[in-house]
Amino acid sequence: MLDGRSPSAPRDFERHGFDFVDAPSAVDDWTDQSQIDQVVRPEFGEFVRTHVGCDTAVVFPFIARSEAAAADVADYGPIEFVHSDFTDDYGPMVTEDDRPYRKFLDPLLASQGLDRDLVTSASRLAVVQGWRNTGPTQADMPLAVCDATSVDRSRLIAEVIPYYGGLRLDFEIYAVRPPAGDAPDRWYTFPAMQSNEMIVLRTYDSACADEGRPFWTPHSAFRDPHVAATPDTRRESVEVRALCVWN
């Protein structure tokens, strides 16, 4: 594991697929679900429009991950396998008429005063995620992110996820095979993260896909061997995604 706070760590989001940024938020209680929804989603929409230069950011409902959340919805525990959230199929999934994903996306667009034509006529689509540690700074299962340029497409395995968070979505993810030989992946962690810091990662980009460049950013929770797993170190995090649209 490499230190993502190091000056030598990648800072080219377009090339490497992730960034680490100072991101102060007006949220003052990260256990208040209503406040997070009302504050974080518009904050992230504004951030994404500036960070990637898209015309519109369709911000998804946030996900709070913790041991308590996983007791209610199993999908909301830390995800302990190396993956990237979407495959090349994401573009067709959000633009074709007969996909189950429309039952999630269409109401989301409508709630933000947007029409489906915005997506189907887009010149470029991307998905960007923001991840915050909202629990103890020394968490037992923090997030690690891999430099996208160190993972070849041949190692990606498309898998269909029929349901997520209780919704029928039928979306594809990439599971990632381990590297072979003497070329290890470049994994980065961000020790002692505060809630006013954010890991930003890209999990789909139609422009990258069209040009044959990596749009995937492998990531995973991992058991930190330097942190004892106790009730005081249990991971708590908030993540939010945005569908970025260029017209």
C-alpha positions, -999 to 999 in steps of 0.1 A, spaced: 0 0 0 12 35 -9 4 67 10 -22 87 -9 -12 118 11 23 117 -3 33 146 -27 43 118 -51 9 103 -52 -11 107 -84 -31 139 -87 -42 136 -124 -79 125 -121 -83 122 -158 -54 98 -161 -54 78 -129 -91 78 -120 -90 92 -85 -81 122 -65 -79 132 -28 -92 167 -19 -101 190 9 -139 192 9 -154 211 38 -191 204 42 -218 223 60 -230 190 76 -224 192 113 -239 158 122 -229 129 101 -255 107 118 -284 129 106 -296 112 74 -319 141 65 -292 167 69 -268 146 48 -294 143 20 -302 180 20 -266 193 22 -242 167 8 -260 160 -24 -261 197 -37 -225 202 -24 -213 172 -44 -232 183 -75 -214 217 -74 -181 200 -67 -184 176 -96 -194 202 -121 -163 221 -113 -140 191 -109 -148 173 -142 -163 202 -162 -196 185 -170 -227 205 -179 -251 187 -155 -245 165 -124 -274 141 -115 -266 133 -79 -277 99 -66 -290 93 -31 -261 89 -7 -251 56 10 -240 56 46 -219 24 53 -215 11 88 -220 -20 109 -254 -7 119 -264 1 84 -254 -34 73 -277 -49 99 -306 -33 81 -294 -36 45 -266 -61 39 -253 -42 9 -245 -12 30 -216 -28 49 -180 -22 38 -173 -40 5 -143 -63 8 -134 -73 -27 -116 -55 -55 -141 -40 -80 -151 -10 -100 -187 -1 -99 -197 -2 -136 -186 -17 -170 -189 -5 -206 -226 -14 -203 -234 16 -181 -239 39 -211 -265 16 -228 -280 8 -194 -290 44 -188 -300 53 -224 -319 21 -236 -356 20 -230 -360 -16 -218 -336 -17 -188 -347 -21 -152 -323 7 -142 -348 32 -156 -370 26 -126 -342 41 -105 -330 67 -129 -362 82 -143 -376 92 -109 -342 106 -99 -341 128 -130 -377 140 -124 -369 148 -87 -341 172 -100 -363 187 -126 -345 170 -155 -359 152 -185 -347 118 -198 -337 134 -231 -308 150 -212 -292 116 -208 -302 99 -241 -289 129 -261 -257 134 -241 -223 136 -260 -205 122 -229 -216 104 -197 -195 96 -166 -200 85 -131 -180 101 -103 -181 90 -66 -171 109 -35 -162 90 -3 -158 104 32 -147 88 64 -173 100 89 -164 77 119 -131 73 138 -100 86 120 -83 53 128 -109 30 112 -107 -8 111 -117 -10 74 -108 21 55 -109 24 17 -80 17 -7 -80 29 -43 -59 16 -72 -42 36 -99 -64 28 -130 -33 28 -153 -18 -2 -134 -48 -25 -142 -52 -39 -177 -86 -45 -192 -77 -82 -195 -80 -86 -158 -115 -73 -155 -144 -97 -151 -180 -84 -158 -205 -96 -132 -242 -87 -131 -257 -74 -98 -294 -80 -101 -304 -63 -68 -287 -36 -47 -301 -19 -16 -334 -37 -22 -339 -24 -57 -339 -44 -90 -312 -27 -110 -295 -54 -132 -262 -35 -135 -227 -48 -143 -196 -43 -122 -160 -52 -129 -144 -77 -105 -106 -75 -108 -83 -105 -111 -50 -103 -91 -19 -92 -110 4 -118 -125 42 -117 -125 63 -89 -111 41 -59 -120 21 -52 -88 -9 -28 -88 -4 6 -73 -27 9 -43 -32 40 -23 -46 46 12 -53 78 30 -44 75 67 -64 92 94 -91 107 71 -112 134 85 -148 141 74 -137 173 57 -116 153 32 -128 133 3 -116 106 -20 -130 112 -55 -130 83 -80 -143 77 -115 -162 45 -122 -174 51 -158 -166 75 -186 -179 71 -221 -151 93 -235 -125 70 -220 -144 39 -232 -146 53 -267 -108 60 -267 -98 27 -252 -85 43 -220 -92 30 -185 -125 43 -170 -125 18 -142 -110 26 -108 -105 -5 -87 -112 0 -50 -120 -20 -19 -123 -18 19 -95 -36 36 -88 -47 71 -61 -24 85 -36 -46 103 -25 -16 124 -59 -9 139 -76 -32 163 -112 -41 154 -131 -28 184 -164 -9 188 -144 23 189 -128 17 155 -157 5 135 -157 21 100 -184 46 92 -185 64 59 -207 83 35 -205 80 -3 -223 98 -30 -223 94 -68 -232 116 -96 -240 109 -133 -221 136 -151 -236 147 -184 -221 167 -212 -245 181 -239 
